[in-house]
Amino acid sequence: MTEDTRVTLVTGGGTGIGAAVARRLLEAGEAVAVTGRREERLHAFAKELGEPQRLLTLPGNAADYADVSGAVDTVLARFGRLDAVVANAGYATHDSVADGDPAGWTDMVLTNVLGPALLIRASVDALRRSGGRIVLVGSVAGFVPTPGNLYGATKYAVTGLAENTRRQVTDWGIGVTLVAPGRVETPFWAEQDVTSLGRMLTADQIAGSVVWALGQPAGVDVNTVVVRPLGQPN
Ligand SMILES: NC(=O)c1ccc[n+]([C@@H]2O[C@H](COP(=O)([O-])OP(=O)(O)OC[C@H]3O[C@@H](n4cnc5c(N)ncnc54)[C@H](OP(=O)(O)O)[C@@H]3O)[C@@H](O)[C@H]2O)c1
């Protein structure tokens, strides 16, 4: 690692899209920190990659400010800089406001909506110093209404947070990109019957969009990227 090596913090980076982003950045020679609640998943991911020196695994909850600011502090202490954050941690309860289980909703709303805001708050000073970038992983469900879908409403909030944040930090030299995927084949769909969903993107395909946004030349700020698999009409 040299002092020019770029450093990215990815929440929920032990599986799925976040892990695919981390893998691509590591392959490009960059340094990455990944967070997640389940330590064993983070360890398994690091092991799978051969435990590279440029990968930091940081167990923690994206909806807990002490965990999030602690992760930023650890990254700065270990790598000395922070160039980008990817607010990726999130999940769906896959139920509806009319007949779902409210017991599952609090954590989902806090993870999906509060989580990205906490990450921005914790990292903005370091990103201002580096002229860095913020990527928020939203969803097509944050653009297209789905009957009864509270998860979709959390992603509408992410759509709004991305643009509201951009309007505040663009003068500070920080880029903000909302990447809104359609269906992606990841553990997000575990325990769901996906056979009727049709074609899905791979995690690596959507990671390509995240890494593309992160790799824009200085002065270029890609704001919104919506990517669906062919055959997903809504
Ligand atoms: N897959 C899709 O079709 C799709 C489509 C549009 C948008 N998205 C969005 O893409 C993002 C990534 O999801 P994915 O598809 O890659 O699914 P995934 O493989 O389940 O990834 C989600 C990751 O977030 C972590 N996570 C969840 N809650 C967390 C919390 N409170 N604190 C820290 N980490 C947390 C999970 O690890 P732990 O459980 O160990 O914490 C997991 O590693 C999510 O924001 C999701 O809403 C997915």
The ligand as an SDF file (V2000), in Angstrom:
LIG
                    3D

 48 52  0  0  0  0  0  0  0  0999 V2000
  -30.6930   -8.0450   -4.0510 N   0  0  0  0  0  0  0  0  0  0  0  0
  -31.5430   -7.2170   -4.6390 C   0  0  0  0  0  0  0  0  0  0  0  0
  -32.3710   -7.6330   -5.4880 O   0  0  0  0  0  0  0  0  0  0  0  0
  -31.5030   -5.7540   -4.2960 C   0  0  0  0  0  0  0  0  0  0  0  0
  -32.2080   -4.8760   -5.1350 C   0  0  0  0  0  0  0  0  0  0  0  0
  -32.1780   -3.5200   -4.8610 C   0  0  0  0  0  0  0  0  0  0  0  0
  -31.4770   -3.0570   -3.7650 C   0  0  0  0  0  0  0  0  0  0  0  0
  -30.8030   -3.9260   -2.9550 N   0  0  0  0  0  0  0  0  0  0  0  0
  -30.0690   -3.3700   -1.8250 C   0  0  0  0  0  0  0  0  0  0  0  0
  -28.7270   -3.7500   -1.9230 O   0  0  0  0  0  0  0  0  0  0  0  0
  -28.1370   -3.6760   -0.6210 C   0  0  0  0  0  0  0  0  0  0  0  0
  -27.2820   -4.9140   -0.3960 C   0  0  0  0  0  0  0  0  0  0  0  0
  -28.1260   -6.0470   -0.3820 O   0  0  0  0  0  0  0  0  0  0  0  0
  -27.7340   -7.4290   -1.0710 P   0  0  0  0  0  0  0  0  0  0  0  0
  -28.7110   -7.6860   -2.1420 O   0  0  0  0  0  0  0  0  0  0  0  0
  -26.2990   -7.4640   -1.3830 O   0  0  0  0  0  0  0  0  0  0  0  0
  -28.1190   -8.4660    0.0980 O   0  0  0  0  0  0  0  0  0  0  0  0
  -27.2220   -9.1630    1.2300 P   0  0  0  0  0  0  0  0  0  0  0  0
  -26.2430  -10.0880    0.6110 O   0  0  0  0  0  0  0  0  0  0  0  0
  -28.1830   -9.6950    2.2190 O   0  0  0  0  0  0  0  0  0  0  0  0
  -26.3770   -7.9540    1.8280 O   0  0  0  0  0  0  0  0  0  0  0  0
  -26.7990   -7.1430    2.8630 C   0  0  0  0  0  0  0  0  0  0  0  0
  -25.6290   -7.0030    3.8190 C   0  0  0  0  0  0  0  0  0  0  0  0
  -25.9580   -6.0000    4.7760 O   0  0  0  0  0  0  0  0  0  0  0  0
  -25.6180   -6.4800    6.0520 C   0  0  0  0  0  0  0  0  0  0  0  0
  -26.5150   -5.8280    6.9910 N   0  0  0  0  0  0  0  0  0  0  0  0
  -27.8600   -5.9230    7.0730 C   0  0  0  0  0  0  0  0  0  0  0  0
  -28.3160   -5.1710    8.0850 N   0  0  0  0  0  0  0  0  0  0  0  0
  -27.2210   -4.5980    8.6490 C   0  0  0  0  0  0  0  0  0  0  0  0
  -27.0210   -3.7260    9.7430 C   0  0  0  0  0  0  0  0  0  0  0  0
  -28.0550   -3.2870   10.4970 N   0  0  0  0  0  0  0  0  0  0  0  0
  -25.7680   -3.3450   10.0470 N   0  0  0  0  0  0  0  0  0  0  0  0
  -24.7170   -3.7870    9.3200 C   0  0  0  0  0  0  0  0  0  0  0  0
  -24.8410   -4.6070    8.2740 N   0  0  0  0  0  0  0  0  0  0  0  0
  -26.0780   -5.0080    7.9550 C   0  0  0  0  0  0  0  0  0  0  0  0
  -25.7780   -7.9830    5.9930 C   0  0  0  0  0  0  0  0  0  0  0  0
  -24.9180   -8.6520    6.9100 O   0  0  0  0  0  0  0  0  0  0  0  0
  -25.3830   -8.9920    8.4150 P   0  0  0  0  0  0  0  0  0  0  0  0
  -26.7630   -9.5520    8.2920 O   0  0  0  0  0  0  0  0  0  0  0  0
  -24.3630   -9.9330    8.9110 O   0  0  0  0  0  0  0  0  0  0  0  0
  -25.3610   -7.6840    9.1440 O   0  0  0  0  0  0  0  0  0  0  0  0
  -25.3380   -8.2800    4.5650 C   0  0  0  0  0  0  0  0  0  0  0  0
  -23.9490   -8.5290    4.4980 O   0  0  0  0  0  0  0  0  0  0  0  0
  -29.2770   -3.4970    0.3600 C   0  0  0  0  0  0  0  0  0  0  0  0
  -29.3500   -2.1390    0.7450 O   0  0  0  0  0  0  0  0  0  0  0  0
  -30.4980   -3.8750   -0.4620 C   0  0  0  0  0  0  0  0  0  0  0  0
  -31.6640   -3.2280   -0.0010 O   0  0  0  0  0  0  0  0  0  0  0  0
  -30.7980   -5.2670   -3.2030 C   0  0  0  0  0  0  0  0  0  0  0  0
  1  2  1  0
  2  3  2  0
  2  4  1  0
  4  5  1  0
  4 48  2  0
  5  6  2  0
  6  7  1  0
  7  8  2  0
  8  9  1  0
  8 48  1  0
  9 10  1  0
  9 46  1  0
 10 11  1  0
 11 12  1  0
 11 44  1  0
 12 13  1  0
 13 14  1  0
 14 15  2  0
 14 16  1  0
 14 17  1  0
 17 18  1  0
 18 19  2  0
 18 20  1  0
 18 21  1  0
 21 22  1  0
 22 23  1  0
 23 24  1  0
 23 42  1  0
 24 25  1  0
 25 26  1  0
 25 36  1  0
 26 27  1  0
 26 35  1  0
 27 28  2  0
 28 29  1  0
 29 30  1  0
 29 35  2  0
 30 31  1  0
 30 32  2  0
 32 33  1  0
 33 34  2  0
 34 35  1  0
 36 37  1  0
 36 42  1  0
 37 38  1  0
 38 39  2  0
 38 40  1  0
 38 41  1  0
 42 43  1  0
 44 45  1  0
 44 46  1  0
 46 47  1  0
M  CHG  2   8   1  16  -1
M  END
$$$$
